[in-house]
Amino acid sequence: MAVEPRIEDVPIQRSHPDLPQDTLLGEVTIVPVPRVIEMYSVSERELDQISVASTSFAVHLVFFGITFGASLAFLISLLAAELSNRMFALVWGLFVLTLATIYFGVQANRSYHDASRGVRTIKRESNKA
């Protein structure tokens, strides 16, 4: 059922009550834009699948950003300063953070594709009916 946009003919006040009467506010132009809203039937299992995938995507993306930033900080520290006695620990720290960055990046990518796959499945099954 299509719904037509409607704008009621209520005069727009040109001044604000706190401003002097001779002060005018800017012109307002209202342009109705027609839209189409598509609704899909979603089962509880599908909704849970999408929400879990979206949540894990956000968590993995946050940890990816943290470990990537920490890896860059360690790398800059290694390149900028001469730390002979702590060099071994910093290199291992950089190695571990790089592995964590790769892990969280891969997991964020997988979560993103799982969520989009769930949405595509819902759209495809809804178009069959």
C-alpha positions in Angstrom: 0.0 0.0 0.0 1.5 3.3 -1.1 1.4 6.2 1.3 1.5 9.7 -0.2 3.6 12.3 1.6 1.5 15.1 3.1 2.5 18.5 4.3 -0.1 20.3 6.4 -0.8 24.0 5.6 0.4 25.4 8.9 2.0 28.8 8.6 5.7 28.8 9.5 6.5 31.4 12.1 9.1 33.7 10.7 10.5 34.9 14.0 11.5 33.3 17.2 9.9 34.3 20.5 13.2 35.2 22.1 14.3 37.4 19.2 13.1 40.9 18.5 10.0 41.1 16.1 12.0 42.6 13.2 14.4 39.6 13.2 13.5 37.0 10.6 14.6 33.5 10.5 15.8 31.8 7.3 13.4 30.4 4.7 12.5 26.7 5.0 11.8 24.6 1.9 10.3 21.2 2.4 10.8 18.7 -0.4 8.9 15.4 0.0 11.0 12.5 -1.3 9.2 9.2 -2.1 10.7 6.1 -0.6 10.2 2.4 -0.9 10.4 0.3 2.3 10.9 -3.4 1.8 10.0 -5.7 4.7 11.3 -9.3 5.1 10.1 -12.1 7.3 12.9 -13.1 9.6 13.0 -16.1 11.9 14.4 -15.9 15.4 17.4 -18.1 14.4 18.3 -15.9 11.5 18.0 -12.7 13.6 20.2 -14.2 16.2 22.7 -15.3 13.6 22.9 -11.8 12.1 23.2 -10.1 15.5 26.0 -12.4 16.7 27.9 -11.9 13.5 27.5 -8.2 13.6 28.5 -8.0 17.3 31.6 -10.2 16.8 32.5 -8.1 13.8 32.5 -5.0 15.9 34.6 -6.6 18.7 37.1 -8.0 16.3 37.4 -4.7 14.5 38.1 -2.9 17.8 40.8 -5.4 18.8 42.3 -5.2 15.3 42.6 -1.4 15.7 44.1 -1.7 19.1 46.7 -4.3 18.2 47.5 -2.6 14.9 48.2 0.7 16.7 50.2 -1.1 19.4 52.2 -2.9 16.6 53.0 0.4 14.9 54.0 2.0 18.3 56.4 -0.9 18.9 57.8 -0.7 15.4 58.4 3.0 15.8 60.1 2.4 19.1 62.4 -0.2 17.6 63.3 2.0 14.7 63.7 5.2 16.6 65.6 4.3 19.8 68.7 2.2 20.5 67.5 -0.3 23.1 70.2 -2.9 23.2 69.2 -4.7 26.4 65.4 -4.5 25.7 65.7 -5.2 22.0 64.9 -8.9 22.3 61.7 -8.3 24.4 60.5 -5.5 22.0 61.0 -7.7 18.9 59.0 -10.5 20.5 56.3 -8.0 21.5 56.2 -6.7 18.0 55.9 -10.3 16.7 53.1 -11.2 19.1 51.2 -8.0 18.3 51.6 -8.6 14.6 50.2 -12.1 14.9 47.3 -10.7 17.0 46.6 -8.0 14.4 46.5 -10.6 11.6 44.2 -12.9 13.7 41.7 -10.1 14.6 41.8 -8.8 11.0 40.9 -12.2 9.6 38.2 -12.7 12.3 36.7 -9.3 11.5 36.6 -10.2 7.8 35.0 -13.6 8.5 32.4 -12.0 10.8 31.5 -9.3 8.2 31.0 -11.9 5.5 28.9 -14.1 7.9 26.6 -11.2 8.6 26.3 -10.3 4.9 25.7 -13.9 4.0 22.8 -14.1 6.5 21.2 -11.0 5.0 21.6 -12.3 1.5 20.0 -15.6 2.5 17.0 -13.7 4.0 16.6 -11.6 0.9 16.9 -14.6 -1.5 14.4 -16.7 0.5 11.9 -13.8 0.7 12.1 -13.2 -3.1 11.2 -16.9 -3.7 7.8 -16.5 -2.0 
